[in-house]
Amino acid sequence: MLPKVRDSLSYLYVEHCRIEQDGKAVALFDQRGKTPIPCANLMLLMLGPGTSITHAAIRALAANGCLVVWCGEEGTRFYAQGLGETRSARNLLWQVQQWADPERRMAVVQRLYRMRFPEPLPADLTLRQLRGREGMRVRWAYEKASRETGVPWLGRSYDRKDWRAADPVNRALSAASACLYGVCHAAIVAAGFSPAIGFIHTGKILSFVYDIADLYKAEVVIPIAFRVVAESDRDVEARARRACREAFRERRLLARIVPDIGRALGMEAEPEERTEFDDDLAAPGALWDPEGEVGGGINWAEQERSG
Protein backbone atom coordinates (compact mmCIF):
# COMPACT_ATOMS: atom_id res chain seq x y z
CA MET A 1 0.00 0.00 0.00
CA LEU A 2 1.19 3.50 -0.83
CA PRO A 3 1.33 6.12 1.94
CA LYS A 4 -1.65 8.41 2.50
CA VAL A 5 -1.49 11.94 1.14
CA ARG A 6 -1.41 13.35 4.66
CA ASP A 7 1.72 11.34 5.52
CA SER A 8 3.74 12.38 2.46
CA LEU A 9 6.50 14.90 1.89
CA SER A 10 5.11 17.91 0.05
CA TYR A 11 7.26 18.60 -3.02
CA LEU A 12 10.71 18.76 -4.54
CA TYR A 13 11.76 21.24 -7.24
CA VAL A 14 14.80 20.36 -9.36
CA GLU A 15 16.54 21.91 -12.37
CA HIS A 16 19.67 21.35 -14.47
CA CYS A 17 20.04 17.68 -13.59
CA ARG A 18 19.30 14.16 -14.76
CA ILE A 19 16.91 11.79 -12.98
CA GLU A 20 17.30 8.03 -13.33
CA GLN A 21 15.88 4.92 -11.74
CA ASP A 22 17.80 3.79 -8.66
CA GLY A 23 16.65 0.37 -7.50
CA LYS A 24 12.92 0.71 -6.87
CA ALA A 25 13.26 4.46 -6.40
CA VAL A 26 14.92 7.28 -8.36
CA ALA A 27 18.01 9.43 -7.94
CA LEU A 28 19.11 12.88 -9.08
CA PHE A 29 22.49 13.34 -10.77
CA ASP A 30 24.16 16.74 -11.16
CA GLN A 31 27.57 18.37 -10.69
CA ARG A 32 27.51 17.53 -6.98
CA GLY A 33 26.99 13.83 -7.62
CA LYS A 34 24.09 11.51 -6.81
CA THR A 35 21.15 12.40 -4.55
CA PRO A 36 18.50 9.74 -3.79
CA ILE A 37 14.87 10.92 -4.05
CA PRO A 38 12.39 9.27 -1.62
CA CYS A 39 9.65 9.01 -4.24
CA ALA A 40 7.47 6.59 -2.22
CA ASN A 41 6.91 9.39 0.33
CA LEU A 42 6.94 12.33 -2.10
CA MET A 43 3.73 13.97 -3.35
CA LEU A 44 5.10 16.11 -6.16
CA LEU A 45 8.26 16.32 -8.24
CA MET A 46 8.60 19.62 -10.13
CA LEU A 47 10.96 19.43 -13.10
CA GLY A 48 12.41 22.81 -14.01
CA PRO A 49 14.60 23.87 -16.97
CA GLY A 50 17.61 21.77 -17.94
CA THR A 51 16.12 18.57 -16.50
CA SER A 52 16.11 15.18 -18.22
CA ILE A 53 14.44 12.05 -16.92
CA THR A 54 14.51 8.44 -18.06
CA HIS A 55 11.53 6.28 -18.97
CA ALA A 56 12.36 3.92 -16.08
CA ALA A 57 12.39 6.81 -13.62
CA ILE A 58 8.99 8.03 -14.77
CA ARG A 59 7.58 4.54 -14.34
CA ALA A 60 9.02 4.28 -10.83
CA LEU A 61 7.55 7.65 -9.87
CA ALA A 62 4.13 6.65 -11.22
CA ALA A 63 4.27 3.31 -9.40
CA ASN A 64 4.96 5.18 -6.15
CA GLY A 65 2.14 7.68 -6.67
CA CYS A 66 4.37 10.73 -7.09
CA LEU A 67 2.91 13.32 -9.45
CA VAL A 68 5.44 14.73 -11.93
CA VAL A 69 4.96 18.28 -13.20
CA TRP A 70 7.03 19.93 -15.90
CA CYS A 71 7.34 23.62 -15.04
CA GLY A 72 9.24 26.79 -15.87
CA GLU A 73 12.12 28.46 -14.08
CA GLU A 74 11.60 28.76 -10.31
CA GLY A 75 8.46 26.63 -10.71
CA THR A 76 6.38 29.61 -11.78
CA ARG A 77 4.95 28.24 -15.04
CA PHE A 78 3.02 25.05 -15.60
CA TYR A 79 3.62 23.08 -18.82
CA ALA A 80 2.46 19.49 -18.32
CA GLN A 81 1.68 16.86 -15.71
CA GLY A 82 2.12 13.13 -15.33
CA LEU A 83 -0.45 10.53 -14.35
CA GLY A 84 -1.89 10.24 -10.87
CA GLU A 85 -2.16 6.81 -9.30
CA THR A 86 -5.87 6.81 -8.45
CA ARG A 87 -7.77 4.31 -10.61
CA SER A 88 -11.28 4.95 -9.27
CA ALA A 89 -13.52 7.61 -10.84
CA ARG A 90 -15.80 7.84 -7.79
CA ASN A 91 -14.52 11.19 -6.56
CA LEU A 92 -14.33 12.67 -10.07
CA LEU A 93 -17.95 11.68 -10.78
CA TRP A 94 -19.07 13.31 -7.52
CA GLN A 95 -17.16 16.48 -8.46
CA VAL A 96 -18.82 16.57 -11.89
CA GLN A 97 -22.29 16.07 -10.36
CA GLN A 98 -21.77 19.08 -8.08
CA TRP A 99 -20.43 21.18 -10.96
CA ALA A 100 -23.17 20.31 -13.47
CA ASP A 101 -26.11 21.21 -11.23
CA PRO A 102 -26.42 25.03 -10.76
CA GLU A 103 -27.83 24.74 -7.23
CA ARG A 104 -25.18 22.27 -6.11
CA ARG A 105 -22.44 24.36 -7.70
CA MET A 106 -23.64 27.45 -5.87
CA ALA A 107 -23.56 25.49 -2.60
CA VAL A 108 -19.94 24.48 -3.27
CA VAL A 109 -18.99 28.07 -4.14
CA GLN A 110 -20.57 29.28 -0.91
CA ARG A 111 -18.68 26.69 1.14
CA LEU A 112 -15.36 27.49 -0.57
CA TYR A 113 -15.72 31.18 0.28
CA ARG A 114 -16.90 30.58 3.84
CA MET A 115 -14.08 28.13 4.58
CA ARG A 116 -11.57 30.95 4.10
CA PHE A 117 -12.85 32.90 7.10
CA PRO A 118 -12.10 31.93 10.73
CA GLU A 119 -15.47 33.26 11.87
CA PRO A 120 -18.95 32.30 10.56
CA LEU A 121 -20.40 34.67 7.97
CA PRO A 122 -24.07 35.73 7.83
CA ALA A 123 -26.15 33.07 6.10
CA ASP A 124 -27.96 35.53 3.82
CA LEU A 125 -24.92 36.95 2.01
CA THR A 126 -25.19 36.99 -1.78
CA LEU A 127 -22.41 35.73 -4.03
CA ARG A 128 -21.39 39.30 -4.85
CA GLN A 129 -21.21 40.13 -1.15
CA LEU A 130 -19.08 37.04 -0.50
CA ARG A 131 -16.69 38.15 -3.24
CA GLY A 132 -16.51 41.57 -1.60
CA ARG A 133 -15.72 40.05 1.81
CA GLU A 134 -13.03 37.89 0.20
CA GLY A 135 -11.47 40.88 -1.54
CA MET A 136 -11.22 42.74 1.77
CA ARG A 137 -9.79 39.67 3.51
CA VAL A 138 -6.98 39.34 0.96
CA ARG A 139 -6.26 43.09 0.94
CA TRP A 140 -5.97 43.08 4.73
CA ALA A 141 -3.64 40.06 4.56
CA TYR A 142 -1.26 41.98 2.27
CA GLU A 143 -1.46 45.13 4.42
CA LYS A 144 -0.88 43.18 7.63
CA ALA A 145 2.18 41.39 6.20
CA SER A 146 3.57 44.70 4.98
CA ARG A 147 3.13 46.36 8.40
CA GLU A 148 4.65 43.47 10.31
CA THR A 149 7.72 43.12 8.07
CA GLY A 150 8.26 46.69 6.93
CA VAL A 151 8.28 45.59 3.28
CA PRO A 152 6.49 48.21 1.12
CA TRP A 153 3.42 46.91 -0.69
CA LEU A 154 2.37 48.64 -3.93
CA GLY A 155 0.00 45.93 -5.17
CA ARG A 156 0.17 42.62 -7.00
CA SER A 157 1.99 43.28 -10.24
CA TYR A 158 4.30 41.29 -12.52
CA ASP A 159 5.02 40.89 -16.22
CA ARG A 160 5.06 37.31 -17.51
CA LYS A 161 7.37 38.40 -20.34
CA ASP A 162 9.85 40.15 -18.03
CA TRP A 163 10.08 38.26 -14.74
CA ARG A 164 12.93 40.34 -13.29
CA ALA A 165 11.00 43.57 -13.78
CA ALA A 166 8.78 42.72 -10.80
CA ASP A 167 9.80 43.86 -7.33
CA PRO A 168 11.19 41.22 -4.91
CA VAL A 169 7.98 40.72 -2.95
CA ASN A 170 5.96 40.06 -6.12
CA ARG A 171 8.56 37.55 -7.30
CA ALA A 172 8.50 35.84 -3.90
CA LEU A 173 4.70 35.73 -3.98
CA SER A 174 4.72 34.13 -7.43
CA ALA A 175 7.29 31.50 -6.46
CA ALA A 176 5.51 30.66 -3.20
CA SER A 177 2.13 30.52 -4.94
CA ALA A 178 3.54 28.11 -7.55
CA CYS A 179 4.62 25.77 -4.75
CA LEU A 180 1.18 25.92 -3.15
CA TYR A 181 -0.51 25.29 -6.51
CA GLY A 182 1.75 22.31 -7.13
CA VAL A 183 1.00 20.69 -3.77
CA CYS A 184 -2.76 21.27 -4.11
CA HIS A 185 -2.59 19.94 -7.67
CA ALA A 186 -0.85 16.77 -6.49
CA ALA A 187 -3.39 16.21 -3.69
CA ILE A 188 -6.32 16.76 -6.07
CA VAL A 189 -4.97 14.25 -8.59
CA ALA A 190 -3.95 11.75 -5.89
CA ALA A 191 -7.50 11.76 -4.51
CA GLY A 192 -9.01 11.22 -7.96
CA PHE A 193 -10.48 14.66 -8.65
CA SER A 194 -10.01 16.80 -11.75
CA PRO A 195 -7.83 19.92 -11.49
CA ALA A 196 -9.77 21.48 -14.38
CA ILE A 197 -13.34 21.35 -13.02
CA GLY A 198 -13.40 24.48 -10.90
CA PHE A 199 -16.33 26.07 -9.09
CA ILE A 200 -15.24 29.63 -8.31
CA HIS A 201 -12.58 29.67 -11.02
CA THR A 202 -13.44 28.42 -14.47
CA GLY A 203 -12.09 28.04 -17.98
CA LYS A 204 -8.52 27.00 -17.08
CA ILE A 205 -6.94 23.56 -16.86
CA LEU A 206 -6.06 24.28 -13.20
CA SER A 207 -9.30 25.99 -12.14
CA PHE A 208 -9.99 23.62 -9.22
CA VAL A 209 -6.34 23.94 -8.10
CA TYR A 210 -6.88 27.70 -7.73
CA ASP A 211 -10.16 27.09 -5.84
CA ILE A 212 -8.42 24.90 -3.26
CA ALA A 213 -5.15 26.85 -3.03
CA ASP A 214 -7.07 30.01 -2.16
CA LEU A 215 -8.11 28.33 1.10
CA TYR A 216 -4.50 28.59 2.30
CA LYS A 217 -2.86 31.44 0.38
CA ALA A 218 -3.44 34.21 2.92
CA GLU A 219 -2.46 31.90 5.78
CA VAL A 220 0.79 30.57 4.30
CA VAL A 221 1.99 32.17 1.07
CA ILE A 222 1.54 35.88 1.80
CA PRO A 223 3.33 35.92 5.21
CA ILE A 224 6.18 33.77 3.84
CA ALA A 225 6.78 36.01 0.82
CA PHE A 226 6.97 39.19 2.90
CA ARG A 227 9.15 37.57 5.57
CA VAL A 228 11.61 36.27 2.97
CA VAL A 229 11.97 39.72 1.38
CA ALA A 230 12.30 41.39 4.77
CA GLU A 231 15.31 39.15 5.50
CA SER A 232 16.98 39.86 2.15
CA ASP A 233 15.96 40.82 -1.39
CA ARG A 234 18.48 38.39 -2.91
CA ASP A 235 17.54 34.96 -4.29
CA VAL A 236 13.98 35.43 -3.07
CA GLU A 237 12.43 32.74 -5.30
CA ALA A 238 14.55 29.84 -4.03
CA ARG A 239 14.30 31.00 -0.42
CA ALA A 240 10.52 31.34 -0.72
CA ARG A 241 10.27 27.77 -2.06
CA ARG A 242 12.30 26.40 0.83
CA ALA A 243 10.29 28.40 3.37
CA CYS A 244 7.06 27.07 1.84
CA ARG A 245 8.22 23.49 2.13
CA GLU A 246 8.99 23.99 5.81
CA ALA A 247 5.68 25.76 6.43
CA PHE A 248 3.72 23.02 4.67
CA ARG A 249 5.32 20.50 7.03
CA GLU A 250 4.83 22.55 10.18
CA ARG A 251 1.19 23.33 9.41
CA ARG A 252 0.51 19.76 8.22
CA LEU A 253 -0.99 21.14 5.05
CA LEU A 254 -1.17 17.76 3.33
CA ALA A 255 -3.28 16.43 6.19
CA ARG A 256 -5.81 19.19 5.51
CA ILE A 257 -6.16 19.42 1.73
CA VAL A 258 -8.07 16.21 0.93
CA PRO A 259 -10.52 16.51 3.88
CA ASP A 260 -11.07 20.18 2.94
CA ILE A 261 -11.91 19.13 -0.63
CA GLY A 262 -14.45 16.71 0.78
CA ARG A 263 -16.00 19.45 2.94
CA ALA A 264 -16.17 21.88 0.04
CA LEU A 265 -17.83 19.31 -2.23
CA GLY A 266 -20.30 18.22 0.43
CA MET A 267 -19.03 14.64 0.64
CA GLU A 268 -20.26 12.76 3.71
CA ALA A 269 -17.29 10.38 3.80
CA GLU A 270 -13.63 11.36 3.49
CA PRO A 271 -12.53 11.26 -0.18
CA GLU A 272 -10.34 8.44 -1.37
CA GLU A 273 -6.65 9.20 -1.20
CA ARG A 274 -4.01 6.81 -2.43
CA THR A 275 -4.90 3.27 -3.32
CA GLU A 276 -2.72 0.31 -4.17
CA PHE A 277 -1.22 0.91 -7.60
CA ASP A 278 -2.90 -1.09 -10.37
CA ASP A 279 -0.31 -2.07 -12.95
CA ASP A 280 -2.91 -3.13 -15.52
CA LEU A 281 -4.10 0.22 -16.85
CA ALA A 282 -5.74 -1.52 -19.81
CA ALA A 283 -8.13 -3.52 -17.60
CA PRO A 284 -11.74 -2.63 -18.58
CA GLY A 285 -14.05 -0.88 -16.18
CA ALA A 286 -17.80 -1.31 -15.78
CA LEU A 287 -20.40 -0.26 -18.35
CA TRP A 288 -23.17 2.20 -17.53
CA ASP A 289 -26.73 0.93 -17.56
CA PRO A 290 -29.91 2.69 -16.33
CA GLU A 291 -30.59 -0.32 -14.10
CA GLY A 292 -27.07 -0.35 -12.66
CA GLU A 293 -23.51 -0.96 -13.82
CA VAL A 294 -22.73 -4.11 -15.78
CA GLY A 295 -19.41 -5.80 -16.35
CA GLY A 296 -16.93 -4.58 -18.93
CA GLY A 297 -14.63 -6.68 -21.09
CA ILE A 298 -17.51 -8.95 -22.08
CA ASN A 299 -18.72 -9.71 -25.59
CA TRP A 300 -22.41 -8.91 -25.09
CA ALA A 301 -23.34 -10.42 -28.46
CA GLU A 302 -22.31 -13.77 -27.08
CA GLN A 303 -24.24 -13.06 -23.88
CA GLU A 304 -27.38 -12.33 -25.91
CA ARG A 305 -27.04 -15.61 -27.84
CA SER A 306 -26.48 -17.64 -24.70
CA GLY A 307 -29.38 -15.91 -22.95
VOGU-3710 file (C-alpha; in Angstrom, 3 decimals, decimal comma):
1> mlpkvrdsls> 0,000/0,000/0,000  1,192/3,496/-0,827  1,326/6,118/1,940  -1,647/8,408/2,501  -1,485/11,938/1,135  -1,410/13,347/4,658  1,723/11,339/5,518  3,743/12,376/2,458  6,501/14,899/1,894  5,106/17,909/0,053
11> ylyvehcrie> 7,256/18,602/-3,025  10,714/18,756/-4,540  11,764/21,243/-7,236  14,801/20,363/-9,358  16,538/21,910/-12,369  19,673/21,348/-14,473  20,044/17,681/-13,588  19,297/14,156/-14,760  16,906/11,786/-12,979  17,303/8,032/-13,332
21> qdgkavalfd> 15,877/4,922/-11,743  17,805/3,789/-8,662  16,652/0,368/-7,498  12,921/0,707/-6,868  13,256/4,465/-6,401  14,915/7,282/-8,358  18,011/9,431/-7,941  19,108/12,875/-9,078  22,488/13,339/-10,771  24,159/16,737/-11,161
31> qrgktpipca> 27,571/18,369/-10,692  27,514/17,526/-6,980  26,991/13,826/-7,619  24,090/11,512/-6,810  21,149/12,404/-4,545  18,499/9,741/-3,792  14,872/10,916/-4,053  12,388/9,274/-1,620  9,648/9,011/-4,238  7,475/6,592/-2,221
41> nlmllmlgpg> 6,908/9,393/0,328  6,940/12,331/-2,103  3,730/13,972/-3,353  5,096/16,113/-6,160  8,263/16,324/-8,242  8,598/19,617/-10,129  10,961/19,425/-13,103  12,411/22,805/-14,012  14,599/23,874/-16,974  17,608/21,768/-17,938
51> tsithaaira> 16,122/18,574/-16,503  16,108/15,183/-18,223  14,440/12,047/-16,916  14,509/8,437/-18,056  11,530/6,284/-18,969  12,358/3,917/-16,083  12,394/6,812/-13,616  8,986/8,026/-14,771  7,576/4,537/-14,343  9,024/4,279/-10,828
61> laangclvvw> 7,552/7,652/-9,870  4,128/6,646/-11,219  4,270/3,310/-9,398  4,957/5,182/-6,152  2,140/7,683/-6,669  4,374/10,728/-7,086  2,907/13,316/-9,452  5,445/14,733/-11,927  4,956/18,280/-13,204  7,025/19,933/-15,905
71> cgeegtrfya> 7,343/23,622/-15,040  9,242/26,792/-15,869  12,124/28,465/-14,083  11,599/28,763/-10,312  8,465/26,627/-10,708  6,375/29,613/-11,779  4,947/28,235/-15,043  3,023/25,050/-15,604  3,623/23,084/-18,816  2,455/19,493/-18,315
81> qglgetrsar> 1,680/16,857/-15,714  2,117/13,127/-15,326  -0,451/10,527/-14,348  -1,885/10,244/-10,866  -2,156/6,810/-9,297  -5,867/6,807/-8,452  -7,771/4,312/-10,615  -11,278/4,948/-9,274  -13,523/7,612/-10,842  -15,800/7,839/-7,791
91> nllwqvqqwa> -14,516/11,191/-6,563  -14,331/12,669/-10,066  -17,947/11,676/-10,783  -19,065/13,313/-7,520  -17,163/16,483/-8,457  -18,822/16,566/-11,893  -22,289/16,074/-10,364  -21,772/19,083/-8,082  -20,428/21,179/-10,959  -23,168/20,310/-13,474
101> dperrmavvq> -26,110/21,205/-11,226  -26,421/25,025/-10,756  -27,825/24,740/-7,228  -25,175/22,268/-6,112  -22,440/24,355/-7,702  -23,637/27,447/-5,867  -23,558/25,492/-2,599  -19,942/24,477/-3,266  -18,990/28,070/-4,136  -20,570/29,282/-0,908
111> rlyrmrfpep> -18,679/26,692/1,140  -15,364/27,492/-0,575  -15,722/31,181/0,281  -16,900/30,583/3,843  -14,077/28,126/4,582  -11,571/30,950/4,099  -12,854/32,898/7,101  -12,099/31,933/10,728  -15,474/33,256/11,868  -18,950/32,304/10,564
121> lpadltlrql> -20,403/34,669/7,973  -24,073/35,727/7,828  -26,152/33,073/6,097  -27,964/35,531/3,824  -24,915/36,951/2,013  -25,192/36,994/-1,776  -22,407/35,726/-4,028  -21,393/39,296/-4,847  -21,212/40,127/-1,146  -19,077/37,037/-0,498
131> rgregmrvrw> -16,688/38,147/-3,239  -16,514/41,566/-1,599  -15,717/40,051/1,805  -13,030/37,887/0,197  -11,467/40,885/-1,543  -11,224/42,744/1,771  -9,789/39,671/3,510  -6,982/39,345/0,956  -6,264/43,091/0,943  -5,965/43,077/4,734
141> ayekasretg> -3,641/40,063/4,563  -1,256/41,982/2,273  -1,462/45,126/4,422  -0,876/43,182/7,631  2,180/41,391/6,201  3,570/44,700/4,975  3,129/46,359/8,400  4,645/43,468/10,308  7,719/43,120/8,070  8,260/46,692/6,927
151> vpwlgrsydr> 8,276/45,588/3,281  6,488/48,207/1,118  3,415/46,913/-0,695  2,369/48,640/-3,927  -0,002/45,926/-5,168  0,169/42,616/-7,003  1,993/43,283/-10,244  4,305/41,292/-12,515  5,022/40,889/-16,216  5,060/37,314/-17,510
161> kdwraadpvn> 7,368/38,404/-20,337  9,847/40,147/-18,031  10,079/38,258/-14,739  12,933/40,335/-13,294  11,004/43,574/-13,780  8,783/42,718/-10,801  9,799/43,862/-7,334  11,195/41,219/-4,910  7,983/40,722/-2,949  5,959/40,061/-6,117
171> ralsaasacl> 8,564/37,551/-7,299  8,502/35,841/-3,896  4,699/35,731/-3,977  4,721/34,133/-7,428  7,290/31,501/-6,457  5,508/30,658/-3,201  2,128/30,520/-4,936  3,538/28,114/-7,547  4,623/25,766/-4,746  1,179/25,920/-3,154
181> ygvchaaiva> -0,509/25,288/-6,506  1,745/22,308/-7,127  1,002/20,685/-3,768  -2,759/21,268/-4,108  -2,594/19,940/-7,666  -0,849/16,774/-6,488  -3,387/16,210/-3,688  -6,316/16,756/-6,067  -4,974/14,252/-8,591  -3,951/11,755/-5,891
191> agfspaigfi> -7,496/11,763/-4,507  -9,010/11,220/-7,957  -10,478/14,664/-8,645  -10,011/16,799/-11,755  -7,828/19,918/-11,492  -9,775/21,482/-14,376  -13,345/21,347/-13,017  -13,404/24,478/-10,903  -16,328/26,072/-9,094  -15,240/29,631/-8,313
201> htgkilsfvy> -12,579/29,672/-11,019  -13,445/28,417/-14,469  -12,089/28,043/-17,979  -8,522/26,999/-17,078  -6,939/23,561/-16,862  -6,057/24,275/-13,203  -9,297/25,993/-12,136  -9,989/23,619/-9,220  -6,345/23,939/-8,100  -6,883/27,697/-7,734
211> diadlykaev> -10,156/27,094/-5,845  -8,422/24,901/-3,258  -5,155/26,846/-3,033  -7,067/30,011/-2,159  -8,109/28,333/1,099  -4,496/28,590/2,305  -2,864/31,439/0,383  -3,443/34,213/2,919  -2,456/31,903/5,776  0,788/30,565/4,303
221> vipiafrvva> 1,989/32,170/1,069  1,545/35,878/1,805  3,333/35,916/5,210  6,179/33,771/3,837  6,782/36,009/0,815  6,967/39,192/2,900  9,152/37,574/5,574  11,613/36,269/2,967  11,973/39,722/1,378  12,303/41,388/4,773
231> esdrdveara> 15,306/39,153/5,497  16,977/39,863/2,150  15,962/40,818/-1,387  18,482/38,385/-2,914  17,541/34,965/-4,294  13,978/35,429/-3,070  12,434/32,743/-5,301  14,555/29,841/-4,027  14,304/30,996/-0,421  10,518/31,344/-0,722
241> rracreafre> 10,272/27,773/-2,057  12,303/26,401/0,835  10,292/28,402/3,366  7,064/27,066/1,841  8,219/23,486/2,125  8,988/23,987/5,807  5,683/25,764/6,429  3,715/23,020/4,673  5,322/20,504/7,030  4,833/22,554/10,182
251> rrllarivpd> 1,192/23,330/9,412  0,513/19,759/8,219  -0,991/21,145/5,049  -1,165/17,764/3,331  -3,281/16,433/6,190  -5,812/19,192/5,514  -6,160/19,417/1,734  -8,065/16,211/0,932  -10,521/16,509/3,876  -11,067/20,180/2,940
261> igralgmeae> -11,906/19,135/-0,630  -14,453/16,709/0,779  -16,003/19,446/2,939  -16,173/21,876/0,038  -17,830/19,312/-2,233  -20,302/18,220/0,433  -19,028/14,639/0,638  -20,262/12,761/3,709  -17,289/10,379/3,801  -13,633/11,355/3,485
271> peertefddd> -12,534/11,259/-0,177  -10,340/8,445/-1,367  -6,649/9,199/-1,198  -4,014/6,806/-2,430  -4,902/3,272/-3,316  -2,721/0,313/-4,169  -1,217/0,906/-7,601  -2,900/-1,090/-10,373  -0,306/-2,069/-12,955  -2,915/-3,131/-15,517
281> laapgalwdp> -4,099/0,225/-16,849  -5,736/-1,518/-19,808  -8,129/-3,519/-17,603  -11,735/-2,630/-18,577  -14,048/-0,877/-16,181  -17,802/-1,307/-15,779  -20,400/-0,264/-18,353  -23,167/2,202/-17,528  -26,730/0,933/-17,565  -29,911/2,689/-16,325
291> egevggginw> -30,593/-0,319/-14,102  -27,066/-0,346/-12,661  -23,506/-0,959/-13,817  -22,735/-4,108/-15,785  -19,411/-5,803/-16,345  -16,925/-4,584/-18,930  -14,626/-6,679/-21,087  -17,506/-8,947/-22,078  -18,725/-9,708/-25,588  -22,406/-8,908/-25,094
301> aeqersg> -23,338/-10,415/-28,465  -22,309/-13,770/-27,078  -24,236/-13,055/-23,876  -27,376/-12,328/-25,911  -27,044/-15,611/-27,841  -26,478/-17,636/-24,695  -29,377/-15,913/-22,951
//
